[in-house]
Amino acid sequence: MVLSLYSCSDFLEEDPQNQVATTNYYTTEQDATAAVNSVYAYLGSYDIAGGNTAGVYHSTFWVTQGLASDEMNNNQLGAPQYDQLNTFSYNADNAALLEIWQIHYKAIYLANIAVERIPRIDMDATLRTRLTNEAKFLRGLLYFNLVRMFGEIPLVTSEEAPLDPEASSVEEIYNQIITDLTDAEGLPIDGEIQEGRATQGAAKSLLAKVYLRKGEYELAANKAKEVIDSNKYALWDSFDEAFDLSSRGGKEAVFSVGFGDAGGAISFWEVGQFNVRLLPTELSANVDGISNTQGWQISTPYIYDSFSDSDQRKEATFMNQFTATDGSTVNLNKIYIDKYWDRVADPTAAGSTNDFQVIRYPDVLLTYAEAEMYLGNLDIANEYLNKVRTRAGLEDEQATDMAQFINLLVDERGKEFVAEGQRWFDLTRLNKLEEAVQSAKGISVAGQYYLFPIPQRERDVNPNLPQNTGY
């Protein structure tokens, strides 16, 4: 078995190894750490089994959530999988969905190995428990992604899985996710564990999102409030600070996936794709030192126009013009997303080493607000929604009923989390997908699009896999 291990000073620090036989592995403390690090590796950019750099959060996952919603349009030539997602013409043969399915299950397989084998290792008991719980957190996160996207899927929790596993019910999958994340609540708190690793706050925050998706609102509110009351997280004073390179692992980052090469310490860890995909080609042509900005995915005018000019996130999120090296202004005919570009720390733009922030603290605040809304506590819901609005420089809103609050919430989450892989999940959870896509793209979306199709290639290999209605 091939395990990919990280080596860097601040993030998952281990000695690199490869080509390790399972017969003499999983016997030492170093083996245990390396086993968990291999799961983290698959979240970022390294897919050694696939011979490419497409990890879970590398690009396809968050691009898919943006295109299959009101958030993004595809601008990438020769990428039919993205055109199909953008126009809601995708089916079970979509290549992006197949990639998402396969890389998630590859990472789940590694997590299963870690969960099964680490408890058998004679090593420091505290570290053994911590590493096992990190693997459980990661497995819970991966299954949460999959169950929301595909519904009934195989629930594989052992490395000795059947060749053609049958799909489990959605309820069974959620029960396993909750079990894993509840165990992961025993992880150290933020600041008491190496940067980049799962923490107690990350486990509680993800649990809150899981309970919210299941409609268990009191449990969702309680978990989110535990994170809030821990005082381990806070909003940056301005929205754009959240995406500065100096803010990596900072007070707003609840759980992030790192990219970069750790200052040259890692030879195979690719930089993030945010700026490559989102910044315009005109930047590379008109600004010295910038290269490889492709502009493959762009904002819909609908999302851009939803921002008021007084919303500080508007300027921090979008680019429709820039200043060239010769001092001239270059006006763009499309709306690009530049929130991940730290112009001072990353003057090359496309060489981004920024994190993908899977859970930011505003998500916790808005999760709490949403749960309290469903519990009938509109005053609390308004209060916590307005904490996010205040940071954006906006006046408070005061919803007087649930329908009004949901509309405010859909709008607020759409502005706060542009290109962060949240939008399709939000619209499907809040039953707003049809309305939003019709407004943004003029496309009538059928109910089938509240789930993605099970990839046909997987169904060809495993005849026990079902297919979602409409595909």
C-alpha positions as a Markdown table, in Angstrom:
| # | Residue | x | y | z |
|---|---|---|---|---|
| 1 | Met | 0.0 | 0.0 | 0.0 |
| 2 | Val | 1.2 | 3.5 | -0.8 |
| 3 | Leu | 0.8 | 6.1 | 1.9 |
| 4 | Ser | 1.5 | 9.8 | 1.3 |
| 5 | Leu | 3.1 | 11.6 | 4.2 |
| 6 | Tyr | 3.6 | 15.3 | 4.8 |
| 7 | Ser | 6.8 | 17.0 | 6.0 |
| 8 | Cys | 6.7 | 20.6 | 7.1 |
| 9 | Ser | 7.3 | 22.8 | 10.0 |
| 10 | Asp | 3.8 | 23.8 | 11.1 |
| 11 | Phe | 1.4 | 21.5 | 9.3 |
| 12 | Leu | 1.2 | 17.7 | 9.9 |
| 13 | Glu | 4.9 | 17.3 | 10.6 |
| 14 | Glu | 6.2 | 13.9 | 9.7 |
| 15 | Asp | 9.1 | 12.2 | 7.8 |
| 16 | Pro | 8.1 | 11.3 | 4.2 |
| 17 | Gln | 7.9 | 7.6 | 3.3 |
| 18 | Asn | 6.4 | 5.6 | 0.5 |
| 19 | Gln | 6.0 | 2.1 | -0.8 |
| 20 | Val | 5.3 | 0.6 | 2.7 |
| 21 | Ala | 4.0 | -3.0 | 3.0 |
| 22 | Thr | 1.0 | -3.5 | 5.2 |
| 23 | Thr | 2.6 | -6.6 | 6.7 |
| 24 | Asn | 5.2 | -4.6 | 8.7 |
| 25 | Tyr | 3.2 | -1.4 | 9.1 |
| 26 | Tyr | 0.8 | -0.1 | 11.8 |
| 27 | Thr | 3.1 | -1.2 | 14.6 |
| 28 | Thr | 4.6 | 2.1 | 15.9 |
| 29 | Glu | 3.6 | 5.5 | 17.0 |
| 30 | Gln | 5.1 | 6.9 | 13.8 |
| 31 | Asp | 3.0 | 4.5 | 11.7 |
| 32 | Ala | -0.2 | 5.7 | 13.5 |
| 33 | Thr | 0.6 | 9.3 | 12.8 |
| 34 | Ala | 1.5 | 8.6 | 9.2 |
| 35 | Ala | -1.8 | 6.6 | 8.7 |
| 36 | Val | -3.9 | 9.6 | 9.7 |
| 37 | Asn | -1.7 | 12.0 | 7.8 |
| 38 | Ser | -2.5 | 10.0 | 4.6 |
| 39 | Val | -6.2 | 10.9 | 5.1 |
| 40 | Tyr | -5.4 | 14.6 | 5.4 |
| 41 | Ala | -3.3 | 14.3 | 2.3 |
| 42 | Tyr | -6.3 | 13.2 | 0.3 |
| 43 | Leu | -8.2 | 16.2 | 1.4 |
| 44 | Gly | -5.8 | 18.5 | -0.3 |
| 45 | Ser | -4.0 | 17.9 | -3.5 |
| 46 | Tyr | -2.4 | 14.5 | -3.5 |
| 47 | Asp | -4.1 | 11.5 | -5.0 |
| 48 | Ile | -1.2 | 9.1 | -5.5 |
| 49 | Ala | -3.5 | 6.2 | -6.5 |
| 50 | Gly | -5.0 | 8.3 | -9.3 |
| 51 | Gly | -1.7 | 9.7 | -10.5 |
| 52 | Asn | -2.9 | 13.3 | -10.2 |
| 53 | Thr | -3.3 | 16.1 | -7.7 |
| 54 | Ala | -7.1 | 16.1 | -7.4 |
| 55 | Gly | -7.8 | 15.8 | -3.7 |
| 56 | Val | -11.2 | 16.2 | -2.1 |
| 57 | Tyr | -11.0 | 20.0 | -1.7 |
| 58 | His | -8.6 | 20.7 | -4.5 |
| 59 | Ser | -11.2 | 22.1 | -6.9 |
| 60 | Thr | -13.8 | 19.8 | -8.4 |
| 61 | Phe | -15.9 | 19.6 | -5.2 |
| 62 | Trp | -16.3 | 23.3 | -4.5 |
| 63 | Val | -16.6 | 24.1 | -8.2 |
| 64 | Thr | -19.5 | 21.6 | -8.5 |
| 65 | Gln | -21.4 | 23.2 | -5.6 |
| 66 | Gly | -21.0 | 26.6 | -7.2 |
| 67 | Leu | -22.0 | 25.6 | -10.7 |
| 68 | Ala | -25.0 | 23.5 | -9.7 |
| 69 | Ser | -26.5 | 26.5 | -8.1 |
| 70 | Asp | -27.1 | 30.3 | -8.6 |
| 71 | Glu | -23.5 | 31.1 | -7.7 |
| 72 | Met | -21.2 | 30.4 | -10.6 |
| 73 | Asn | -21.1 | 30.1 | -14.4 |
| 74 | Asn | -18.6 | 27.9 | -16.3 |
| 75 | Asn | -16.0 | 29.7 | -18.4 |
| 76 | Gln | -13.7 | 26.8 | -19.0 |
| 77 | Leu | -13.5 | 25.5 | -22.6 |
| 78 | Gly | -13.2 | 21.8 | -23.1 |
| 79 | Ala | -14.8 | 20.9 | -19.8 |
| 80 | Pro | -18.2 | 19.4 | -20.6 |
| 81 | Gln | -18.6 | 18.1 | -17.1 |
| 82 | Tyr | -18.7 | 21.7 | -15.8 |
| 83 | Asp | -20.9 | 22.9 | -18.7 |
| 84 | Gln | -23.4 | 20.2 | -17.7 |
| 85 | Leu | -23.4 | 21.2 | -14.1 |
| 86 | Asn | -23.8 | 24.8 | -15.0 |
| 87 | Thr | -26.8 | 24.2 | -17.2 |
| 88 | Phe | -28.4 | 21.4 | -15.2 |
| 89 | Ser | -28.0 | 19.0 | -18.1 |
| 90 | Tyr | -25.8 | 16.6 | -16.2 |
| 91 | Asn | -26.5 | 12.9 | -15.8 |
| 92 | Ala | -24.9 | 9.8 | -14.3 |
| 93 | Asp | -22.0 | 10.0 | -16.7 |
| 94 | Asn | -20.7 | 13.3 | -15.5 |
| 95 | Ala | -17.0 | 13.2 | -14.9 |
| 96 | Ala | -16.8 | 15.7 | -12.1 |
| 97 | Leu | -19.3 | 13.7 | -10.0 |
| 98 | Leu | -17.4 | 10.5 | -10.6 |
| 99 | Glu | -14.2 | 12.2 | -9.4 |
| 100 | Ile | -15.9 | 13.4 | -6.3 |
| 101 | Trp | -17.3 | 10.0 | -5.5 |
| 102 | Gln | -14.0 | 8.2 | -6.1 |
| 103 | Ile | -11.7 | 10.5 | -4.2 |
| 104 | His | -14.1 | 10.6 | -1.2 |
| 105 | Tyr | -14.2 | 6.8 | -1.0 |
| 106 | Lys | -10.4 | 6.5 | -1.4 |
| 107 | Ala | -10.0 | 8.9 | 1.6 |
| 108 | Ile | -12.7 | 7.0 | 3.5 |
| 109 | Tyr | -10.8 | 3.7 | 2.9 |
| 110 | Leu | -7.7 | 5.2 | 4.5 |
| 111 | Ala | -9.7 | 6.5 | 7.4 |
| 112 | Asn | -11.2 | 3.1 | 8.0 |
| 113 | Ile | -7.7 | 1.6 | 8.1 |
| 114 | Ala | -6.6 | 4.2 | 10.7 |
| 115 | Val | -9.7 | 3.7 | 12.8 |
| 116 | Glu | -9.3 | -0.1 | 12.8 |
| 117 | Arg | -5.5 | -0.5 | 13.2 |
| 118 | Ile | -4.4 | 2.4 | 15.4 |
| 119 | Pro | -6.2 | 1.1 | 18.5 |
| 120 | Arg | -4.1 | -2.2 | 18.2 |
| 121 | Ile | -0.7 | -0.3 | 18.3 |
| 122 | Asp | 1.3 | -0.4 | 21.6 |
| 123 | Met | 1.9 | 3.4 | 22.0 |
| 124 | Asp | 1.1 | 6.4 | 24.1 |
| 125 | Ala | -2.6 | 5.9 | 25.0 |
| 126 | Thr | -3.5 | 9.6 | 24.8 |
| 127 | Leu | -2.0 | 10.0 | 21.3 |
| 128 | Arg | -3.5 | 6.7 | 20.2 |
| 129 | Thr | -7.0 | 8.0 | 21.1 |
| 130 | Arg | -6.4 | 11.3 | 19.6 |
| 131 | Leu | -5.3 | 9.9 | 16.2 |
| 132 | Thr | -8.2 | 7.5 | 16.1 |
| 133 | Asn | -10.6 | 10.4 | 16.8 |
| 134 | Glu | -9.0 | 12.5 | 14.1 |
| 135 | Ala | -9.6 | 9.7 | 11.6 |
| 136 | Lys | -13.2 | 9.4 | 12.8 |
| 137 | Phe | -13.7 | 13.2 | 12.3 |
| 138 | Leu | -12.3 | 13.0 | 8.8 |
| 139 | Arg | -14.5 | 9.9 | 7.9 |
| 140 | Gly | -17.6 | 11.8 | 9.3 |
| 141 | Leu | -16.8 | 14.8 | 7.2 |
| 142 | Leu | -16.4 | 12.7 | 4.0 |
| 143 | Tyr | -19.6 | 10.8 | 4.6 |
| 144 | Phe | -21.4 | 14.1 | 5.3 |
| 145 | Asn | -20.4 | 15.4 | 1.9 |
| 146 | Leu | -21.4 | 12.2 | 0.1 |
| 147 | Val | -24.8 | 11.7 | 1.8 |
| 148 | Arg | -25.9 | 15.2 | 1.1 |
| 149 | Met | -24.9 | 14.9 | -2.5 |
| 150 | Phe | -26.0 | 11.4 | -3.4 |
| 151 | Gly | -28.4 | 10.2 | -0.7 |
| 152 | Glu | -28.4 | 6.4 | -0.2 |
| 153 | Ile | -24.8 | 5.2 | -0.7 |
| 154 | Pro | -22.6 | 2.3 | 0.6 |
| 155 | Leu | -21.6 | 2.8 | 4.2 |
| 156 | Val | -18.2 | 1.2 | 4.5 |
| 157 | Thr | -16.5 | 1.4 | 7.9 |
| 158 | Ser | -14.1 | -1.5 | 7.7 |
| 159 | Glu | -11.1 | -2.1 | 5.4 |
| 160 | Glu | -12.4 | -5.6 | 4.9 |
| 161 | Ala | -15.5 | -4.4 | 3.0 |
| 162 | Pro | -17.5 | -6.5 | 0.6 |
| 163 | Leu | -16.6 | -6.2 | -3.1 |
| 164 | Asp | -20.1 | -4.9 | -4.1 |
| 165 | Pro | -21.5 | -3.2 | -1.0 |
| 166 | Glu | -25.1 | -2.4 | -1.0 |
| 167 | Ala | -26.3 | 1.2 | -0.3 |
| 168 | Ser | -27.4 | 2.0 | 3.2 |
| 169 | Ser | -30.3 | 4.2 | 4.2 |
| 170 | Val | -29.7 | 7.9 | 4.7 |
| 171 | Glu | -30.6 | 7.5 | 8.4 |
| 172 | Glu | -27.9 | 4.8 | 8.8 |
| 173 | Ile | -25.3 | 7.0 | 7.2 |
| 174 | Tyr | -26.2 | 9.9 | 9.5 |
| 175 | Asn | -26.1 | 7.7 | 12.5 |
| 176 | Gln | -22.5 | 6.7 | 11.7 |
| 177 | Ile | -21.5 | 10.3 | 11.0 |
| 178 | Ile | -22.9 | 11.3 | 14.4 |
| 179 | Thr | -21.2 | 8.4 | 16.1 |
| 180 | Asp | -17.8 | 9.4 | 14.5 |
| 181 | Leu | -18.2 | 13.1 | 15.3 |
| 182 | Thr | -19.3 | 12.5 | 18.9 |
| 183 | Asp | -16.1 | 10.5 | 19.5 |
| 184 | Ala | -14.2 | 13.3 | 17.8 |
| 185 | Glu | -15.5 | 15.7 | 20.4 |
| 186 | Gly | -12.8 | 14.3 | 22.6 |
| 187 | Leu | -10.1 | 15.9 | 20.4 |
| 188 | Pro | -8.0 | 18.7 | 21.9 |
| 189 | Ile | -9.3 | 22.2 | 21.6 |
| 190 | Asp | -7.9 | 24.7 | 19.1 |
| 191 | Gly | -4.4 | 25.9 | 20.1 |
| 192 | Glu | -3.5 | 22.6 | 21.8 |
| 193 | Ile | -2.9 | 20.6 | 18.7 |
| 194 | Gln | -0.8 | 21.0 | 15.6 |
| 195 | Glu | -2.2 | 23.5 | 13.0 |
| 196 | Gly | -4.2 | 21.8 | 10.3 |
| 197 | Arg | -5.5 | 18.9 | 12.4 |
| 198 | Ala | -9.1 | 18.4 | 13.5 |
| 199 | Thr | -10.0 | 19.8 | 16.9 |
| 200 | Gln | -12.9 | 19.6 | 19.3 |
| 201 | Gly | -14.3 | 22.8 | 17.9 |
| 202 | Ala | -14.2 | 21.4 | 14.4 |
| 203 | Ala | -16.1 | 18.3 | 15.6 |
| 204 | Lys | -18.8 | 20.2 | 17.4 |
| 205 | Ser | -19.2 | 22.7 | 14.5 |
| 206 | Leu | -19.6 | 19.8 | 12.0 |
| 207 | Leu | -22.0 | 18.1 | 14.4 |
| 208 | Ala | -24.1 | 21.3 | 14.5 |
| 209 | Lys | -24.3 | 21.3 | 10.7 |
| 210 | Val | -25.2 | 17.6 | 10.6 |
| 211 | Tyr | -28.0 | 18.1 | 13.1 |
| 212 | Leu | -29.2 | 21.1 | 11.2 |
| 213 | Arg | -29.4 | 19.1 | 8.0 |
| 214 | Lys | -31.3 | 16.3 | 9.8 |
| 215 | Gly | -33.8 | 18.8 | 11.2 |
| 216 | Glu | -32.7 | 18.2 | 14.8 |
| 217 | Tyr | -32.7 | 21.8 | 15.6 |
| 218 | Glu | -32.3 | 21.8 | 19.4 |
| 219 | Leu | -29.2 | 19.6 | 19.1 |
| 220 | Ala | -27.9 | 21.8 | 16.3 |
| 221 | Ala | -28.4 | 24.9 | 18.4 |
| 222 | Asn | -26.7 | 23.4 | 21.4 |
| 223 | Lys | -23.6 | 22.2 | 19.5 |
| 224 | Ala | -23.2 | 25.5 | 17.7 |
| 225 | Lys | -23.6 | 27.4 | 21.0 |
| 226 | Glu | -20.9 | 25.2 | 22.7 |
| 227 | Val | -18.5 | 26.4 | 20.0 |
| 228 | Ile | -19.5 | 30.0 | 20.4 |
| 229 | Asp | -19.2 | 29.9 | 24.1 |
| 230 | Ser | -15.8 | 28.3 | 24.0 |
| 231 | Asn | -14.4 | 31.7 | 23.0 |
| 232 | Lys | -11.8 | 30.0 | 20.8 |
| 233 | Tyr | -13.1 | 31.6 | 17.6 |
| 234 | Ala | -14.0 | 35.1 | 16.5 |
| 235 | Leu | -14.7 | 37.1 | 13.3 |
| 236 | Trp | -11.9 | 39.2 | 11.8 |
| 237 | Asp | -12.6 | 42.9 | 11.9 |
| 238 | Ser | -13.0 | 43.0 | 8.1 |
| 239 | Phe | -14.1 | 40.3 | 5.8 |
| 240 | Asp | -11.1 | 40.3 | 3.6 |
| 241 | Glu | -8.8 | 39.6 | 6.5 |
| 242 | Ala | -10.3 | 36.1 | 6.6 |
| 243 | Phe | -8.5 | 35.2 | 3.4 |
| 244 | Asp | -5.2 | 36.9 | 4.0 |
| 245 | Leu | -2.3 | 34.4 | 4.0 |
| 246 | Ser | -1.3 | 35.7 | 7.4 |
| 247 | Ser | -4.7 | 34.6 | 8.7 |
| 248 | Arg | -4.2 | 30.9 | 7.9 |
| 249 | Gly | -5.2 | 28.9 | 10.9 |
| 250 | Gly | -6.4 | 32.1 | 12.6 |
| 251 | Lys | -9.3 | 32.9 | 14.9 |
| 252 | Glu | -12.0 | 32.5 | 12.1 |
| 253 | Ala | -10.7 | 29.1 | 10.8 |
| 254 | Val | -12.5 | 26.3 | 12.5 |
| 255 | Phe | -11.3 | 23.6 | 10.1 |
| 256 | Ser | -9.2 | 24.2 | 7.0 |
| 257 | Val | -7.4 | 22.1 | 4.4 |
| 258 | Gly | -3.9 | 23.4 | 3.6 |
| 259 | Phe | -2.2 | 23.9 | 0.3 |
| 260 | Gly | 1.3 | 24.8 | -0.7 |
| 261 | Asp | 4.8 | 23.3 | -0.2 |
| 262 | Ala | 5.6 | 24.5 | 3.3 |
| 263 | Gly | 8.3 | 26.8 | 2.0 |
| 264 | Gly | 9.9 | 24.2 | -0.1 |
| 265 | Ala | 9.8 | 21.4 | 2.5 |
| 266 | Ile | 7.3 | 19.4 | 0.4 |
| 267 | Ser | 8.0 | 18.5 | -3.1 |
| 268 | Phe | 4.7 | 17.0 | -4.2 |
| 269 | Trp | 2.1 | 19.2 | -2.4 |
| 270 | Glu | 0.5 | 21.4 | -5.1 |
| 271 | Val | -0.6 | 25.0 | -4.5 |
| 272 | Gly | -4.3 | 25.7 | -4.4 |
| 273 | Gln | -6.4 | 26.2 | -7.5 |
| 274 | Phe | -8.5 | 29.1 | -6.2 |
| 275 | Asn | -6.7 | 31.9 | -8.1 |
| 276 | Val | -5.9 | 29.7 | -11.1 |
| 277 | Arg | -9.6 | 29.0 | -11.6 |
| 278 | Leu | -11.1 | 32.3 | -10.5 |
| 279 | Leu | -8.9 | 35.1 | -11.6 |
| 280 | Pro | -9.1 | 36.4 | -15.2 |
| 281 | Thr | -6.6 | 35.6 | -18.0 |
| 282 | Glu | -6.3 | 39.4 | -18.5 |
| 283 | Leu | -4.3 | 39.6 | -15.2 |
| 284 | Ser | -1.5 | 37.4 | -16.6 |
| 285 | Ala | -1.5 | 39.4 | -19.8 |
| 286 | Asn | -1.4 | 42.8 | -18.2 |
| 287 | Val | 0.4 | 42.6 | -14.9 |
| 288 | Asp | 4.1 | 41.8 | -14.6 |
| 289 | Gly | 4.8 | 38.8 | -12.4 |
| 290 | Ile | 1.4 | 37.2 | -12.7 |
| 291 | Ser | 0.9 | 34.0 | -14.7 |
| 292 | Asn | -1.5 | 31.1 | -15.1 |
| 293 | Thr | -4.7 | 32.9 | -14.1 |
| 294 | Gln | -7.3 | 31.0 | -16.2 |
| 295 | Gly | -10.7 | 32.4 | -15.2 |
| 296 | Trp | -12.3 | 29.1 | -15.6 |
| 297 | Gln | -15.3 | 29.8 | -13.2 |
| 298 | Ile | -16.9 | 33.1 | -12.8 |
| 299 | Ser | -19.7 | 34.7 | -10.7 |
| 300 | Thr | -23.2 | 34.9 | -12.0 |
| 301 | Pro | -24.4 | 38.5 | -12.4 |
| 302 | Tyr | -27.3 | 37.5 | -10.1 |
| 303 | Ile | -25.0 | 36.9 | -7.1 |
| 304 | Tyr | -23.0 | 39.9 | -7.8 |
| 305 | Asp | -26.0 | 42.2 | -8.1 |
| 306 | Ser | -27.4 | 40.8 | -4.8 |
| 307 | Phe | -24.7 | 42.8 | -3.0 |
| 308 | Ser | -25.4 | 46.4 | -2.0 |
| 309 | Asp | -22.5 | 48.8 | -2.6 |
| 310 | Ser | -22.3 | 49.3 | 1.1 |
| 311 | Asp | -21.6 | 45.6 | 1.7 |
| 312 | Gln | -17.8 | 45.4 | 2.3 |
| 313 | Arg | -17.8 | 41.9 | 1.0 |
| 314 | Lys | -18.6 | 43.0 | -2.5 |
| 315 | Glu | -15.3 | 44.7 | -3.2 |
| 316 | Ala | -13.5 | 42.0 | -1.2 |
| 317 | Thr | -15.1 | 39.2 | -3.2 |
| 318 | Phe | -15.3 | 40.3 | -6.9 |
| 319 | Met | -13.2 | 41.7 | -9.6 |
| 320 | Asn | -14.6 | 43.5 | -12.7 |
| 321 | Gln | -11.5 | 45.7 | -13.3 |
| 322 | Phe | -7.9 | 46.1 | -12.3 |
| 323 | Thr | -4.8 | 48.3 | -12.8 |
| 324 | Ala | -2.2 | 47.0 | -15.3 |
| 325 | Thr | 1.5 | 47.4 | -14.9 |
| 326 | Asp | 1.5 | 50.5 | -17.2 |
| 327 | Gly | -1.1 | 52.2 | -14.9 |
| 328 | Ser | -4.0 | 51.8 | -17.2 |
| 329 | Thr | -7.4 | 50.4 | -16.1 |
| 330 | Val | -8.4 | 47.1 | -17.6 |
| 331 | Asn | -12.2 | 46.7 | -17.6 |
| 332 | Leu | -13.5 | 43.1 | -17.6 |
| 333 | Asn | -16.6 | 41.9 | -19.4 |
| 334 | Lys | -17.3 | 39.2 | -16.9 |
| 335 | Ile | -17.4 | 39.1 | -13.1 |
| 336 | Tyr | -14.5 | 37.3 | -11.5 |
| 337 | Ile | -13.9 | 36.2 | -7.9 |
| 338 | Asp | -10.8 | 37.4 | -6.2 |
| 339 | Lys | -11.5 | 36.8 | -2.5 |
| 340 | Tyr | -8.7 | 34.2 | -2.2 |
| 341 | Trp | -6.0 | 36.5 | -3.6 |
| 342 | Asp | -3.7 | 38.2 | -1.1 |
| 343 | Arg | -2.2 | 40.8 | -3.4 |
| 344 | Val | 0.6 | 41.7 | -1.0 |
| 345 | Ala | 1.7 | 38.3 | 0.2 |
| 346 | Asp | 1.1 | 36.5 | -3.1 |
| 347 | Pro | 2.0 | 38.8 | -6.0 |
| 348 | Thr | 2.1 | 36.0 | -8.5 |
| 349 | Ala | -1.6 | 35.3 | -7.8 |
| 350 | Ala | -1.7 | 31.8 | -9.3 |
| 351 | Gly | 0.8 | 30.4 | -6.9 |
| 352 | Ser | -1.7 | 30.5 | -4.0 |
| 353 | Thr | -0.8 | 28.7 | -0.8 |
| 354 | Asn | -4.1 | 29.8 | 0.8 |
| 355 | Asp | -6.2 | 27.3 | 2.8 |
| 356 | Phe | -9.6 | 26.0 | 1.8 |
| 357 | Gln | -11.6 | 26.8 | 4.9 |
| 358 | Val | -14.1 | 24.0 | 5.2 |
| 359 | Ile | -15.7 | 25.6 | 8.2 |
| 360 | Arg | -15.3 | 29.3 | 9.0 |
| 361 | Tyr | -16.7 | 30.8 | 12.2 |
| 362 | Pro | -19.4 | 32.8 | 10.4 |
| 363 | Asp | -20.8 | 29.4 | 9.4 |
| 364 | Val | -21.1 | 28.5 | 13.1 |
| 365 | Leu | -22.9 | 31.8 | 13.8 |
| 366 | Leu | -25.4 | 31.3 | 11.0 |
| 367 | Thr | -25.9 | 27.6 | 11.8 |
| 368 | Tyr | -26.9 | 28.7 | 15.3 |
| 369 | Ala | -29.1 | 31.5 | 13.9 |
| 370 | Glu | -30.9 | 29.0 | 11.6 |
| 371 | Ala | -31.5 | 26.4 | 14.3 |
| 372 | Glu | -32.9 | 29.0 | 16.7 |
| 373 | Met | -35.2 | 30.3 | 13.9 |
| 374 | Tyr | -36.7 | 26.8 | 13.6 |
| 375 | Leu | -37.1 | 26.6 | 17.4 |
| 376 | Gly | -39.2 | 29.8 | 17.2 |
| 377 | Asn | -36.5 | 32.1 | 18.8 |
| 378 | Leu | -36.5 | 34.8 | 16.2 |
| 379 | Asp | -34.8 | 37.4 | 18.5 |
| 380 | Ile | -31.8 | 35.1 | 18.9 |
| 381 | Ala | -31.8 | 34.2 | 15.2 |
| 382 | Asn | -31.8 | 37.8 | 14.2 |
| 383 | Glu | -29.1 | 38.6 | 16.7 |
| 384 | Tyr | -26.6 | 36.1 | 15.3 |
| 385 | Leu | -27.4 | 36.7 | 11.7 |
| 386 | Asn | -26.7 | 40.4 | 12.4 |
| 387 | Lys | -23.3 | 39.6 | 13.8 |
| 388 | Val | -22.3 | 38.5 | 10.3 |
| 389 | Arg | -24.0 | 41.5 | 8.7 |
| 390 | Thr | -22.3 | 43.9 | 11.1 |
| 391 | Arg | -18.9 | 42.7 | 10.2 |
| 392 | Ala | -19.8 | 43.4 | 6.5 |
| 393 | Gly | -20.7 | 47.0 | 7.4 |
| 394 | Leu | -24.4 | 46.5 | 7.0 |
| 395 | Glu | -27.3 | 47.6 | 9.2 |
| 396 | Asp | -29.3 | 45.1 | 11.2 |
| 397 | Glu | -32.2 | 43.2 | 9.8 |
| 398 | Gln | -35.2 | 42.1 | 12.0 |
| 399 | Ala | -37.2 | 39.3 | 10.5 |
| 400 | Thr | -40.7 | 39.0 | 12.0 |
| 401 | Asp | -41.5 | 35.5 | 10.8 |
| 402 | Met | -39.8 | 32.3 | 9.6 |
| 403 | Ala | -40.4 | 32.8 | 5.9 |
| 404 | Gln | -38.8 | 36.3 | 6.1 |
| 405 | Phe | -35.8 | 35.0 | 8.1 |
| 406 | Ile | -35.2 | 32.1 | 5.6 |
| 407 | Asn | -35.1 | 34.6 | 2.8 |
| 408 | Leu | -32.6 | 36.8 | 4.7 |
| 409 | Leu | -30.5 | 33.7 | 5.6 |
| 410 | Val | -30.4 | 32.4 | 2.0 |
| 411 | Asp | -29.2 | 35.9 | 0.9 |
| 412 | Glu | -26.7 | 36.3 | 3.7 |
| 413 | Arg | -25.1 | 32.9 | 3.3 |
| 414 | Gly | -24.9 | 33.5 | -0.5 |
| 415 | Lys | -22.9 | 36.6 | 0.1 |
| 416 | Glu | -20.7 | 35.3 | 2.9 |
| 417 | Phe | -19.6 | 32.0 | 1.3 |
| 418 | Val | -19.1 | 32.8 | -2.4 |
| 419 | Ala | -16.9 | 30.0 | -4.0 |
| 420 | Glu | -16.5 | 28.2 | -0.7 |
| 421 | Gly | -18.4 | 25.0 | -1.7 |
| 422 | Gln | -21.5 | 25.9 | 0.4 |
| 423 | Arg | -24.1 | 27.2 | -2.0 |
| 424 | Trp | -25.7 | 24.0 | -3.4 |
| 425 | Phe | -25.9 | 22.5 | 0.1 |
| 426 | Asp | -27.6 | 25.7 | 1.4 |
| 427 | Leu | -30.1 | 25.9 | -1.4 |
| 428 | Thr | -31.1 | 22.3 | -1.1 |
| 429 | Arg | -31.3 | 22.4 | 2.7 |
| 430 | Leu | -33.5 | 25.5 | 2.6 |
| 431 | Asn | -35.6 | 24.3 | -0.3 |
| 432 | Lys | -34.6 | 27.3 | -2.4 |
| 433 | Leu | -32.8 | 25.6 | -5.3 |
| 434 | Glu | -35.5 | 26.0 | -8.0 |
| 435 | Glu | -36.2 | 29.6 | -7.1 |
| 436 | Ala | -32.6 | 30.6 | -7.0 |
| 437 | Val | -31.5 | 28.9 | -10.2 |
| 438 | Gln | -34.5 | 30.3 | -12.1 |
| 439 | Ser | -33.7 | 33.8 | -11.0 |
| 440 | Ala | -29.9 | 33.5 | -11.7 |
| 441 | Lys | -29.9 | 31.4 | -14.9 |
| 442 | Gly | -33.4 | 31.2 | -16.2 |
| 443 | Ile | -33.4 | 27.4 | -15.9 |
| 444 | Ser | -36.4 | 25.5 | -14.6 |
| 445 | Val | -34.9 | 23.0 | -12.1 |
| 446 | Ala | -36.8 | 19.8 | -11.4 |
| 447 | Gly | -36.9 | 18.1 | -8.0 |
| 448 | Gln | -34.4 | 15.5 | -9.1 |
| 449 | Tyr | -31.6 | 18.1 | -8.7 |
| 450 | Tyr | -31.9 | 18.0 | -4.9 |
| 451 | Leu | -29.6 | 15.0 | -5.3 |
| 452 | Phe | -26.9 | 14.2 | -7.7 |
| 453 | Pro | -26.9 | 10.9 | -9.8 |
| 454 | Ile | -24.9 | 8.0 | -8.6 |
| 455 | Pro | -22.0 | 7.8 | -11.2 |
| 456 | Gln | -22.9 | 5.2 | -13.8 |
| 457 | Arg | -19.4 | 3.8 | -13.9 |
| 458 | Glu | -19.7 | 2.9 | -10.3 |
| 459 | Arg | -23.0 | 1.3 | -10.9 |
| 460 | Asp | -21.5 | -0.7 | -13.8 |
| 461 | Val | -18.9 | -2.1 | -11.4 |
| 462 | Asn | -21.3 | -2.6 | -8.5 |
| 463 | Pro | -24.8 | -3.8 | -9.5 |
| 464 | Asn | -26.0 | -3.3 | -5.9 |
| 465 | Leu | -25.9 | 0.5 | -6.2 |
| 466 | Pro | -29.3 | 2.2 | -6.8 |
| 467 | Gln | -29.9 | 5.3 | -8.9 |
| 468 | Asn | -31.6 | 8.4 | -7.7 |
| 469 | Thr | -35.0 | 9.4 | -9.1 |
| 470 | Gly | -34.9 | 11.2 | -12.5 |
| 471 | Tyr | -31.5 | 10.0 | -13.7 |
